[in-house]
């Protein structure tokens, strides 16, 4: 079986509208200061699991320069957690294995 790591505190579909506005607020509070960083942040933090996040990042069709922002946002998200969350490691590994 394929392991799928779920994000902690994932919202249900009924809460998705308020969830996206909460993610934008959180992105701003974490100093995601460009539209690209905010978009990447919302993908990473709003994904169902690391595979969902990976697929959504790929669909963004980022240029080489833009794709550098993914790791910056990923590191910022990981470092803001109170305890280690393996989700970020799995996502980073998936991103690295396919580039």
C-alpha positions in Angstrom: 0.0 0.0 0.0 0.9 3.6 -0.6 1.3 5.7 2.5 -0.6 9.0 2.4 0.1 11.4 5.2 -2.8 13.7 6.0 -2.3 17.2 7.1 -3.2 17.8 10.8 -6.4 19.9 11.3 -7.6 19.3 7.7 -11.0 21.0 7.2 -14.0 19.3 5.8 -15.5 20.3 2.4 -18.3 22.2 4.2 -15.6 24.4 5.8 -13.6 25.0 2.6 -14.8 28.5 1.9 -13.8 29.8 5.4 -10.7 27.6 5.2 -9.3 29.4 2.1 -9.8 32.8 3.7 -8.2 31.5 6.9 -5.2 30.3 4.8 -4.8 33.7 3.1 -4.9 35.4 6.5 -2.3 32.9 7.9 -0.1 33.4 4.8 -0.1 37.1 5.4 0.6 36.6 9.1 3.6 34.4 8.2 5.0 37.1 6.0 4.2 35.5 2.7 4.7 38.8 1.0 4.1 38.0 -2.7 1.1 36.6 -4.6 3.2 33.6 -5.6 4.3 32.8 -2.1 0.7 33.1 -0.9 -0.5 30.8 -3.6 2.2 28.2 -2.8 1.4 28.5 0.9 -2.3 27.9 0.3 -1.5 24.8 -1.8 0.9 23.4 0.8 -1.3 24.1 3.8 -4.6 23.4 2.1 -3.7 20.1 0.5 -5.3 16.8 1.6 -1.9 15.1 1.7 1.6 15.5 0.3 0.6 13.9 -3.0 -2.3 16.3 -3.4 0.1 19.2 -2.6 2.7 17.9 -5.1 0.1 17.5 -7.9 -1.3 21.0 -7.3 2.3 22.5 -7.3 3.0 20.8 -10.6 -0.2 22.1 -12.1 1.0 25.7 -11.2 3.5 25.2 -14.0 6.1 27.4 -12.3 9.2 28.6 -14.1 12.6 27.6 -12.8 13.0 30.9 -11.0 9.4 30.7 -9.5 9.9 27.1 -8.4 12.6 28.3 -6.0 9.8 29.9 -4.0 8.3 26.5 -3.3 11.2 25.4 -1.1 11.3 28.8 0.6 7.7 28.5 1.6 8.0 24.8 2.5 10.9 25.6 4.9 9.0 28.5 6.4 6.0 26.3 7.0 8.0 23.5 8.5 10.0 25.8 10.8 6.8 27.4 12.1 5.5 24.1 13.5 5.7 23.6 17.2 6.8 19.9 16.6 8.3 18.2 13.6 5.6 17.3 11.1 6.8 14.6 8.6 4.3 16.0 6.0 6.9 18.6 4.9 9.6 16.0 4.5 7.4 13.7 2.4 6.5 16.7 0.2 10.1 17.8 -0.1 11.2 14.3 -1.0 8.4 14.0 -3.7 9.4 17.4 -5.2 13.1 16.4 -5.3 12.6 12.9 -6.7 10.7 14.3 -9.7 13.1 17.2 -10.6 
